[in-house]
Amino acid sequence: MIESEVLVSEVVGRGTVLAGRYRVLSPVVSDLEGASAWQATDQILDRPVRVRILEHGAVAPALDAARRAALVTDSRLVRVLDVGTHEGYGYVVSEQLVGPSLARLVAQEPLTADQARAVVGEAASALEVARRRGVHHLALRPSVLHVSPDGRVLVGGLALDAALLGDSGGDARSTSRADAVGLVRLLYAALTGLWPADPRTPQTPGGETLPPAPIVDGAPVAPADLVPGVPNDLDTLCVVTLGPNDDGPHSPGELVRELEPWGEIRSSVSEPATPGGAVTALFPPTGAAAPGGGVPVPHEHDARDTAPVTVQRNSVRSAFQQQDPPGANRPGTPPPATPARNRSVGAAAVESDTAAATTPLPPAPTPTPRPQAQPQPQPLPPPVPPSVQRRPVSQTTSAAPAASSVPPVAREPRPQRQPEPEPQPRDDDPFDFGDVIGADNGPPSKNRFNATALVLIVVVAVVILGVVLAFRALFSSFDPASGSADEGPEPSQSAAAPPVAEPSEGAPAEEPPAPVAAPPVIASATSIDPSDADGEHEEDVAKAFDGDPGTYWYTQTYKRDDFAGFKDAVGYVINLAEKTTVSTVTLRTNSAGGNVEVRATDAANPTAGTVLASGAFGPDTVLTLNPPTETQSLVLWITQLPTASDGAFRLEVTEIELS
């Protein structure tokens, strides 16, 4: 152990620059064996960062876990900024941890119930976000939970600490349950100032620790028996979850529902500046002495438990809720206004209206009034200048003014005329056909358009066209191109059509074609990672055969096509609905290059049996099995990573088809 520390100090120490960017400054406390922590600065972005140097142990799984943790984005999770190696040692760069840990917060006195609920509730919300991305912590303890000076909860060591401790997790249910129990242990520690360690797991040596909680009958003593004033719901939650039975929440999301609602983390804490390392409590004690002595000054948080505080918080629901759809509750566009209809038809009327609007009207004789088919009393329009006044054709016109300078004069209402004998009835149709085809009996105007003549011309043209087509169809048999009796003998029936073979009496009847076998159906799939029991992006394996080319299953991203030396290969297991003969495997990917092998085996023995097909990846990779094999599961064993569209080494499979 001493020799290893000496070797590390020779490679990484104060002033060491990692990846030509991160300058190491000073060491900080680390409670994990085989890993040291350092304060550093990012020389490119000029910001403080934290560097973890992985000295020995499960270095490759830890680096891979850090890469998976970097895919989870939440303001309450310490972000992983970079992962790499330096002279044989792995390192992980993350944002700086600010504020005291939970262990230092409760060193003097436990937190109040509402603050313990808020701190652990925010941590549970963050880990639920990570769980939905397939990443778990699995190493929760008081030293990884921090409260920043602005009242923000920070959880560090996501997935990385568990890999350094050699905990590879398990299935999705057991890992989610482990994080939920770990969060309840943090709640117990926040309420009591004692750590209810798991008796099956030895406490992690070194670092910031708390006194152990008393154990009775294999379970920690209830928090209400140790600290007065613990609410009944929190006490029951700790007793049930940390008891001998598998009760309580089974995921961080279920714990969120048990704890909510919670209020604001109302006080912030700063790192101690005194050499003794004393930590200011989350809430200063009631009646703290005023600076310089004198009468104690009541603290502003003395009545913090008298009324709940409701504030807007970033919970797990707000992290996953769907945003309001764009355009919701937008006012509709009003329909366009109905344009005024000009009853005068024809280009001549338009031209005359345009000319009247631009030039003054010359003196015109009074036209003879024309009788209407039916009186249409209408309200008089407001007076308008004579130069732009328009009159419907169907109404009786009045004499135009002699000059444009004559001011408008109010006209008397026109007397209604007696209707003609047997007038044509008019319906409520807004279009007046009488104005177009001769409802007026007055003398015709030279500017009127005669629609009857146009209709007659169209009808005559259609009749002539129909007659021509009928004659052509009738006399088409006399067309020389079609052949006639004058050109020669009529071809024989055998020449016109090939003879149909008559089946003989003794010959067997022709068998119907064999039905085409249905393609194999993929029932499920799973991924194999030799270095991690969780596989590679297990939550997305079904996207490779969901019929949607826009979704895909993908591997982790590496700097080299040989998985950067962390593993030899990655597997993808295809489970069929029933045992079927498989001839070809078609892979549609967003990657190019690499190598894949196909075997008729299962997840328990992914490299068993012979290689039935192999090849490189491409947009459409067709792997033909030699020979076609009857099986119920296939393993795609990726021995070399292809190149993705961004230049990194990663496989992205959009669709898998079998035949």
Buried (B, 14 or more C-beta within 10 A) or exposed (E): EEEEEEBBEEEBEEEBEBEEBBBBBEBBEBBBBBBBBBBBBBEEEEEEBBBBBBBBBBBBBBBBBBBBBBBBEBEBBBBBBBBBBBEEBBBBBBBBBBBBBBBBBBBEEBBBBBBBBBBBBBBBBBBBBBBBBBBBBBBBBBBBBBBBEEBBBBBBBBBBBBBBBEBBBBEBEEBBBBBBBBBBBBBBBBBBBBBBBEEEEEEBEEBBBBEEBEEEEEBBBBBBBBBEEBBEEBBBBBBBBBBEEEEBBBBBBBBBEBBBEBBBBBBBBEEEEEEEEEBBBBBBEEEEEEEEEEEEEEBEBBEBEEEEEEEEBBBBEEBEEEEEEEEEEEEEEEEEEEEEEEBBBBEBBEEBBEEBEEEEBEEEEEBEEBBBBEBEEEEEEEEEEBEEBBEBBBBBBBEBBEEEEEEEEEEEEBEEEEEEEEBEEEEEEEEBEBBBEBBBEEEEBEBBBEBEEEEEEEEEEEEEEEEEEEEEEEEEEEEEEEEEEEEEEEEEEEEEEEEEEEEEEEEEEEEEEEEEEEEBEBEEBBBBBBBBEBBBBBBBBBBBBBEEEEEBBBBBBBEEBBBBEBBEBBBBBBBBEEEBEBBBBBBBBBBBBBBBBBBBBBBEEBBEBEEBBEBEBBEEBEBBBEEEBEBBBBBBBBBBBBBBEEEEBBBBBBBBBBB
